[in-house]
């Protein structure tokens, strides 16, 4: 009987060791699952942040492109205005110079 009792004790020890190991493994697996879930949520928040940041950067780039196009068009318009005004200014200057010379000539004749 003592051999049978020893076998029973060995079987009980093996069974209890197996049960304890499974319980601890289950707890560890649950802990790992919770950690993976937390990391996944953190990753999702980070992806959403960078997607929003990317959208903001695209909006700023589009606004900058519009501003640059507006500035270039205004610069071209201003340049064209100067080019069209310069001949008028030169003509006005020539008229004033001509009037000044004519007035000086008439004063010299008197």
C-alpha positions in Angstrom: 0.0 0.0 0.0 2.8 2.4 0.6 3.8 2.2 -3.1 0.2 3.0 -4.0 0.1 5.9 -1.5 3.4 7.2 -2.9 2.0 7.0 -6.4 -1.1 8.9 -5.2 1.0 11.6 -3.6 3.1 11.9 -6.7 0.0 12.2 -8.8 -1.5 14.8 -6.5 1.7 16.8 -6.5 1.9 16.7 -10.3 -1.8 17.6 -10.6 -1.5 20.5 -8.1 1.7 21.7 -9.7 0.0 21.6 -13.1 -3.0 23.5 -11.8 -0.9 26.2 -10.1 1.2 26.6 -13.3 -2.0 26.9 -15.4 -3.5 29.4 -13.0 -0.3 31.5 -13.1 0.0 31.2 -16.8 -3.6 32.3 -17.2 -3.0 35.3 -15.0 0.2 36.1 -17.0 -1.7 35.8 -20.3 -4.4 38.1 -19.1 -1.8 40.6 -18.0 -0.1 40.4 -21.4 -3.5 40.8 -23.2 -4.2 43.9 -21.1 -0.8 45.3 -21.9 -1.2 44.6 -25.7 -4.7 46.2 -25.6 -3.2 49.3 -23.9 -0.3 49.5 -26.4 -2.7 49.1 -29.3 -4.9 52.0 -28.0 -1.8 54.1 -27.5 -0.7 53.3 -31.0 -4.2 54.2 -32.4 -4.1 57.6 -30.6 -0.6 58.3 -32.0 -1.7 57.4 -35.5 -4.7 59.7 -35.2 -2.5 62.5 -33.9 -0.1 62.2 -36.8 -3.0 61.9 -39.3 -4.4 65.1 -37.9 -1.0 66.8 -37.9 -0.5 65.7 -41.5 -3.9 67.2 -42.4 -3.0 70.5 -40.7 0.3 70.5 -42.6 -1.5 69.9 -45.9 -3.9 72.8 -45.1 -1.0 75.1 -44.3 0.8 74.1 -47.5 -2.3 74.7 -49.6 -2.8 78.2 -48.0 0.9 79.0 -48.5 0.6 78.0 -52.2 -2.5 80.2 -52.6 -0.7 83.1 -50.9 2.3 82.7 -53.1 0.1 82.6 -56.2 -1.8 85.7 -55.0 1.5 87.5 -54.2 2.9 86.6 -57.6 -0.2 87.9 -59.4 -0.1 91.1 -57.4 3.6 91.6 -58.1 3.0 91.1 -61.8 0.1 93.5 -61.8 2.2 96.1 -59.9 5.0 95.6 -62.4 2.7 96.0 -65.3 1.2 99.2 -63.7 4.7 100.6 -63.4 5.5 99.7 -67.0 2.4 101.4 -68.2 2.8 104.5 -66.0 6.5 105.2 -66.7 5.8 106.5 -70.3 3.1 108.8 -68.9 5.5 110.1 -66.3 8.2 110.6 -68.8 5.8 112.5 -71.1 4.6 114.6 -68.2 8.2 115.4 -67.2 9.0 116.4 -70.8 5.9 118.7 -70.9 6.9 120.3 -67.6 10.5 120.7 -68.8 9.2 122.2 -72.1 6.9 124.6 -70.2 9.7 125.6 -67.9 12.0 126.2 -70.8 9.3 128.1 -72.7 8.7 130.3 -69.6 12.4 130.9 -69.2 12.7 131.9 -72.9 9.8 134.3 -72.5 11.4 135.9 -69.5 14.7 136.2 -71.3 12.9 138.0 -74.2 11.4 140.7 -72.0 
